Each structure stands twice: as structure tokens, then as C-alpha cells.
Amino acid sequence: MTHLRTVFRLALVAMVLFMTGCATTDQSAGVSDPLEGYNRAMYKFNDAVDTAVLKPVAKGYDAVVPDPISQGVSNFFSNLNDITVIINDLFQGKFYQAYRDTHRFVLNTTVGVAGIFDVASLSGFTKNNEDFGQTLGVWGAEPGAYVVLPFFGPRNVRDTFGLVGDMFTDPVMYVEGDDARLALVGTRVVDTRANLLKAEKVLDQAATDEYSYVRDAYMSRREYLVFDGNPPMNDDFDVFEEDE
């Protein structure tokens, strides 16, 4: 199946990057970036793809699709993601949170019409952010080196392995028929990119070295999530304090 081949290739990339020797090491902001040469090249590649394809499509989507429909699409995919969240709640021993997230999923799937309407948030069951990368962190796995993956973008070694688990728990990957599955994946990608159109203004105002800014912000954000908002005191990791 297509998604299994994708998972295999991703796992292979993760192993290669994990075992690659260190040519250079950047310890700025406490971030391990031994693959900086490769990462910068891949960052430029992803940016070129985004500029040529994703961003124009996202702008067209944002201009044509009414806000209520766009929000409904985002809610639908967010609801599906709650399955991955619940599984990782359990793996991390967050049983009460798993109960609440399950309640949220059932409420949105039924009353919210397959998650199109986020009625659960209105009832106090707010969205949580959990994935397999965070679970590995909770289990004690170190983040490892920073890695920029083709198309997937910023990651670290731990999150790269975690991404495989996220794919296996993604309901979209189990939709029958390649055309239907690819249509859902494509819609999710475009919707996600459209939601980021406003956020990219932050990048435009960031430090002159956009690559370093994104790298440090990503690593800081991931540490924040692994420790549920209470990371060890470290002045080097203060890019994000909260991003709900």
C-alpha cells in the first residue's frame, strides 16, 4: 500500500540521518545541528516547493473558500487527529486526559457532525497536542540532532521516528482507494498551509537568518510540549512559552 511504502522510506531516512557522521556541529541556542549543510539545502528545497506550489494553491484556497467552510475542514481534520492524541495520552500515562480527549472526540464526531463543528471546545473539552515524538520524549528519549526532512520540514531524530507512529495512527492513511486517500491528504495539506499564511509574517520579521530562527523555534516548541509547558530551566530555549 502507498502509505506503507511511505512509512518505510521515512524510517529509512531516519536511520540514515541518525547514523550519519558529524561533519560540522552548531551548538547555538543549545541545538545540535551536525547536518547543517544538508539541512540548509533541504530547507531551501522545501521553501522552493512551497513558493512554487503550496503557497499559491493555499492563497487560492483561502480566497475562494468561505471562512465557515474552511474552519469546518480544519475542524474535521483536527477531530481525526484526536485519535492519535488519545493513543499517546494512554502511552504517556495521562489517563484522565485520555478520558477527556475521548469524550471530546465522541462529542465532535456525533453532535459536531464528523468533527465539522467543534462543539466539544464550547463544552470545555479543549484540544490537546500529543504525538509519538512527545511520547518518546516522555519515555526518556533525547531529541537528537536537528533534521530537515523533504516535504515534512523541521524535525529532530526523535520526532522523525515518532512521525512513523503518527502515520500508523492517522485514520486518513487507512481510507480505501488511492484517489480518495490522496484527495484527503491533499486537502489537509492545503488547508494547513492556508492556516499558516498569516503566521508567516512572523518569519518575515524574524532574524536575518531564517533557517536558524526556524530551527531554534522548532526545538524550543518541541521541548515545551514534551514537558507539558514546564521544561527544565534553560535560558537558551525561550522562543515559545505557549502556542495553543
HELIX and SHEET records of a PDB file:
HELIX    1   1 THR A    2  MET A   19  1                                  18    
HELIX    2   2 SER A   28  GLY A   30  5                                   3    
HELIX    3   3 GLU A   36  VAL A   49  1                                  14    
HELIX    4   4 ASP A   50  LEU A   54  3                                   5    
HELIX    5   5 LYS A   55  VAL A   64  1                                  10    
HELIX    6   6 ASP A   67  PHE A   91  1                                  25    
HELIX    7   7 PHE A   95  THR A  110  1                                  16    
HELIX    8   8 VAL A  119  LEU A  122  1                                   4    
HELIX    9   9 PHE A  132  VAL A  138  1                                   7    
HELIX   10  10 VAL A  157  PHE A  168  1                                  12    
HELIX   11  11 PRO A  171  TYR A  174  5                                   4    
HELIX   12  12 ASP A  178  ASN A  195  1                                  18    
HELIX   13  13 GLU A  200  ASP A  204  1                                   5    
HELIX   14  14 GLU A  210  VAL A  226  1                                  17    
SHEET    1   A 2 TYR A 146  LEU A 149  0                                        
SHEET    2   A 2 GLY A 153  ASN A 156 -1                                        
END                                                                             
